[in-house]
Amino acid sequence: MKKIYILLLGFAMMLGGAGCSDYLDEPQPTDVLTANDIYSSTEGVQAYFSGIYRLFRGQYEYSTDVATTDVGGVYSMYYARSVKGNDLIQNSWYNFDYAHENREPTYRRVRVTWQYCYDMINHANTIVKEVTASTALSDVDKTAFVAEAKALRAYFYFQLYLEYYAPDSGLQTPPLYKEQVTEGGPMSDPDEYVAFMIQDINDAVEGLSEDRINKSYINKNVANGLKARMLMALDQDWDQVEAAAKAAYGNDADAALDATIYDTGFDDLTASEVIWSMDQQADQSNYYYIAPHAFADHNADAYFGMWVNSVFVNEFSDTDVRNEFANYYGGTTGDWYEYVSNKFTFTFEADIHLMRKSEMVLVAAEARYHQSDDTGAHELLYKVQLSRDPDAIQSSNTGTDLLDEILLERRKELYAELGIEWFDAKRFATGIVRDDTHRIILTLTPNDKRFFLKIPQAEIDANDFIDDSVNDNR
């Protein structure tokens, strides 16, 4: 049997250099840690987690591919999704994602996303196994560490689910590894895959507390937010979606929302609305690779790569704090380069936000809609709208008009952060229609195959259980 394609990183490679000491000074030495070092103390396991979170915001330098600007950690997956819709226009790195051309088996996005997610899953599996077996850790610490590892494992299985699978397609889900592996396995049954992913996130919610080192780490709030995202993508258990979203933002929408985040350039994880974010510092930075900041900010010395569709810009009222658009290049009506956004400030210390409370309030609003509670949906939606625009008027929409208003508000609130437009179009099978403002005009029909990627050729070549036929209907 051939060796599995996923890269199984050694502890020294994973935790070497600055990676193991992002937030911790112990244990020593910080350049190399053995398995015994890691699992003999809480500090050792925390250092391992720090190394894992470092890869969320870093270039994927351990890939068999040469690291390039458009492939990296979680931020890279999110930004690739963000430029696939109608709201944003890209003219720099990520152009192949913008054109929906980056899905063939040998292409970089396909290879790196697959390998990166499975590397992270294998790290999570390692922690679950070794922490469970440790005789040096307390039961309390074991419970917390295993729960955090399961949250990570569920998170990356969810990313693979979104990228390489489509419901109602008749396809299988990617391979499911429930424990450490060194050899590849077959594609998996979607029901088993989803059940395992949901069980993991439920275990994480149960085992985690709100305590953590800083907002870069997963705690109970983050796990609840991830649970809400997963269940809404599956279109199931909307009562649980609502409960998880409210637990994530603290169950008090008025206290959760703070529009001053729009004054800060979305670069500081200490902002009160931020639930989860990757910390960057001058000596712990991804430099010019960070997305969206290095592409969206046209005032800093970076790529000047992201523009905003004028049709989308016109959805924002003049009194909306989020109306931070400007015409820097003299574009006129209909020009793709008419508007840029000042939402994001690029510096080497800009933090990368992965979850905010406003998102979770809007998730709860949508959950109320799916439970036939229009009044509850109106109230939560209005709280977000009024927080952003003092002249906002509470909605009276019902039915699909109300849902469309919630989905529009999600796009206005979260553009360029998480790939929300693509995520919603995929889960509702509505397709994406680009207007003629774009550099590249295209239409993705509902359930278009371009909503998911093919299986990497490198995986096919290395895995005895998978052959070329896996891509026949992709």
Phi, psi and omega in degrees: 000136183285154178294141179299145183292329184299143183275118181265099186286140173287160181299321182296319179293319183292319189252004186293160176059221184288340186303321185277352185236028177307314185233358185229144175263346181244159353279168177255151354287159183267357181272330181219131176235134175270168177301322179297319177300316187294310191264011177263358180203156176297325180296323179295315179293320178298323178295322177297315177300321179300320177296321178296314181293331176301323180287347173296323188251000184262168168293148182276070190286345181267004178291157172290345174275154171290132180297131177231171188299329187261008174230127180197220183278211185301320181303326182291318176298316182295317183289325176301321177291321185299324185271007181271354186263205180258340188284327185244153179235132183244140177212065181188210168307156185077011179295328179291326174292317178302323181273000183057038180250003190256055185228002181283156190301333182261003185279155188297315181300317182297313182293310190287319179300315179299309184294317180300312181298318181288329172301314182292323176297319180293324174297318179296317178298322178298314180297315180303313182293308188288322177294317179300322183277345185296139174259357183264340184267148177286160178298324179296314179294321178301314181301315182292316182293317178296320179296318179294320178295321178293325176297317177297316181297315178298319181301313183282331170294327177294319178296318177297320178301315181291322188274329190239014183214153174221127178303150178063018180268346185079003181272164172268157175279165179300166180305144182247113179249111184271353178209177181306140178223157172235354179226151187285154179237179184283166168301159191243165175284128183303321181294317179294319180300309182296317181299320179294317180299315181289323177297320178300313183289328175294319177297322180295314178301318182292322188268345183267156171249182177278351181287146174192168182292310171201186188288358175284342185262152177281128172236192183299321180298314180296315180301320176296319177298319178295320177299316180299316180297316182296312183293324179290327176294329179274352182055053180213157173053056184293337173293322176288325175302312180299313181298318181292318180297317180294322176296326180293318183266357175101005173069010177227096186298321180299319180286331184287325188274134180211102186292350179295347176299335179283357175263355191250357179078016178050046184230013185224114183290348179282352178304139189296333181283346185280127175263320186214131184201150178267121183285133172234144176227168185304324180260005178223069189231153171266007173053235187279358183277342190298129175238139013271349193306312185290347179256326185278329185278114180262011177257339182263168180275089181213225191264342182049052191253347186244132173239168182238131181300131181298330177297320177290318178305321182291350176283347182263130177287164179296334183265004179280125181299338180278355179280079184246039184262149182215152176257095183270342191242012175074022178291148177250175185308125179097345177287137181293337183262022183290319187234139167242169181245140175257022181295323188246134175255125181265121166218169177291346180256009182292124178283154185249107184282131181247345178199134178231158183294325180298322175302315184290328175295319179290327174297316178297323177297315179295322178298322176297319178301313183291345175262017176064031177248079181298323180298313178297322178295317178303315185297314182289320177299317182294326179300318177292313183299316181291326177298328182267333187218111182297343180262010181298147178243132183296138183292148170239012181295153175225168176060215183294336176296322178292315178300316179299323179293320178296316181294323175297318179297324175299317179295317181294323183282327194239013184300141179073356182269312193228002186072037187298318182300315178295316181301314181290321179295325180287315185289332178264358181052048180261348183077178178225126177244116177273139176273179188279009172288336190286156169295320180236116182264131180204166176229127171257115179288162175306134181064023175303139180296340178289356174281353176217162186262158173281165178282134185301141177297326179297325176291317179300317182291331186261348189246116182296339184272352184233131178234182186300336182294344180299336181260008185300323183248024180253000000 
